[in-house]
Amino acid sequence: MQLTQLLAAVAKDDEEVAGHLARVLVRAAPHAGQREALGDVPARLRCRAEATLNAPGHDDHGRVDLRFDDGARDFTLLAELKLHSGYGDDQIRRYHDALDDLPEDRRAAVVAVTRNVPGVGEPAADTARWLGSLRWTEIYEELLKLPIKDRELGAQWRLLLRIIDEQGDFGVKELDRNEVAGWAAYVRTREKLERLVEDLAPKALERLQELLAQRVAWEGTPKEKTADLSRRGKEMKIPYPTQKTVQARFLIPSNGGQERLRIQFLGGFDEPLFTVEARRYGASTLLAGKAPGSEKFVAAVNSLANADHPFQTDDRSYVSHVHGPDSWLEPSDGKGIGDALLDLVTEDLKLLCGSGILDPDSGFEADVGRIDDTDEEAADEP
C-alpha cells in the first residue's frame, strides 16, 4: 500500500486526525503570505485519497493525493505527496487551476510534500493559494504524533514511518559526525588497506602454492605454476581497490588461469569485514550437476558449509569465510594486524585446499568468463 493511501486510511475515519494532519502540512509550508491568507485550519476535516478534481462543465484537473474539506464547506486543502518521483506534466498548475472551480468565498490552497527540493514544476513563490512544497524530513516528527485513537493502528503507523525513515525514503534528516569523518578519510584509509594487502598477498601466495602442490589433483605441476597473483597496469599493482573493497586476486593455475581465490577487506556494512574466498564462476552450472567435476565441487561446497566456522556461498560465484573486525582489527594475542590477518588466511587456505574446491578436476572447465559486478571497477583508475 502506498504512503498516500496509508495516510488517508488513518485520517478518513477520524476527522480530528485529518484536521491535525492538515495543520501539520500548512504550518510547515514555506510561503508565509499564502498561509496567512488561508487562515486557521479547522479542527475537524474530511480526508479523501486520490480525489478527482473536476466539476460539471469544467476541465478535468486530474487526481490529487489528499483532499481535505470541512463540513461547513468553507475550507479545502489539496495535498500532493511525492517520495521517489517528480511532478507530472503541469501537475501542480492543474491542481491550482482546480481551485477556481470552487465557490469564490471558499478558503482553499495547494501544498506539496517532496523528498527533495523540486527543480521544476512549481508555480512562482508569490502565486496566490500556493503554499509551496515542504520536505518529509520537516514533518516526520509531527507525523509520528498524529492523535490516532486506536492504539494498535497508532503503533503500526509509527512503526511504518520509522521503517520508511530508516530506509532513507524520507531523505536525510541528520548526519552522524563519525560517519562523515569516515567518509572524509576514505582515500587515506583505502591506501593503508592497499599497503596491507600488498604485504599480505605474496605471503598468502606462498602458502597457497605449498598447499596446492601437496594435492593429488596437482601432481606433476611445479609449485610455482599452481597459482600466481593477478597484477595490473604498468606498475604491476597487486591491490585491487573497488568502491566497497580492497582485494588481492589469485590466478589458479598461474599460467592462463582465472581468478579462483580472493582475499579482501569488505565495506558497505555496519562493520568492516575481511574475507577469504574461492571464486568459482561456474558454480551455478556445477551445483546443477551440468559439467564435469560437479560431484567433487558439490562435495567441497558442502564440506566448507559444514566446517566449524562455516563458509558462506551465493551459489553462483563465491564460497567465502567472513571475518568480523574482532579477529583482526585489534587482535587480543598481541600480534600485529598483518600477522593476525596472515593467520586467518592460512587457516582458511587449509580448509579451501583441503576441500578440493581449488583442484582442477573440480570443474575448472565450467569457469568460463566471470560474473559482472557493477562495483568491480578499480577505484584508483580513471
C-alpha positions, 0 to 999 in steps of 0.5 A: 500500500502506498504512503498516500493511501496509508495516510488517508486510511488513518485520517478518513475515519477520524476527522480530528486526525485529518484536521491535525494532519492538515495543520501539520502540512500548512504550518510547515509550508514555506510561503508565509503570505499564502498561509496567512491568507488561508487562515486557521485550519479547522479542527475537524476535516474530511480526508479523501485519497486520490480525489478527482478534481473536476466539476460539471462543465469544467476541465478535468484537473486530474487526481490529487493525493489528499483532499481535505474539506470541512463540513461547513464547506468553507475550507479545502486543502489539496495535498500532493505527496511525492517520495521517489518521483517528480511532478507530472506534466503541469501537475501542480498548475492543474491542481491550482487551476482546480481551485477556481472551480470552487465557490469564490468565498471558499478558503482553499490552497495547494501544498506539496510534500517532496523528498527533495527540493523540486527543480521544476514544476512549481508555480512562482513563490508569490502565486496566490493559494500556493503554499509551496512544497515542504520536505518529509524530513520537516514533518516526520516528527509531527507525523509520528504524533498524529492523535490516532485513537486506536492504539494498535493502528497508532503503533503500526503507523509509527512503526511504518514511518520509522521503517520508511525513515530508516530506509532513507525514503524520507531523505536525510534528516541528520548526519552522524559526525563519525560517519562523515569523518569516515567518509572524509578519510576514505582515500587515506584509509583505502591506501593503508588497506592497499599497503596491507594487502600488498604485504599480505598477498605474496605471503598468502601466495606462498602458502597457497602454492605449498598447499596446492602442490601437496594435492593429488589433483596437482601432481606433476605441476611445479609449485610455482605454476599452481597459482600466481597473483593477478597484477595490473597496469604498468606498475604491476599493482597487486591491490585491487581497490573497488568502491566497497573493497580492497582485494588481492586476486589469485590466478589458479593455475598461474599460467592462463588461469582465472581468478579462483581465490580472493582475499579482501577487506569488505565495506558497505556494512555496519562493520568492516569485514575481511574475507577469504574466498574461492571464486568459482564462476561456474558454480551455478552450472556445477551445483546443477550437476551440468559439467564435469567435476560437479560431484567433487565441487558439490562435495567441497561446497558442502564440506566448507558449509559444514566446517566449524566456522562455516563458509558462506556461498551465493551459489553462483560465484563465491564460497567465502569465510567472513571475518568480523573486525574482532579477529583482526582489527585489534587482535587480543594475542598481541600480534600485529594486524598483518600477522593476525590477518596472515593467520586467518588466511592460512587457516582458511587456505587449509580448509579451501585446499583441503576441500578440493574446491581449488583442484582442477578436476573440480570443474575448472572447465565450467569457469568460463568468463566471470560474473559482472559486478557493477562495483568491480571497477578499480577505484584508483583508475580513471 
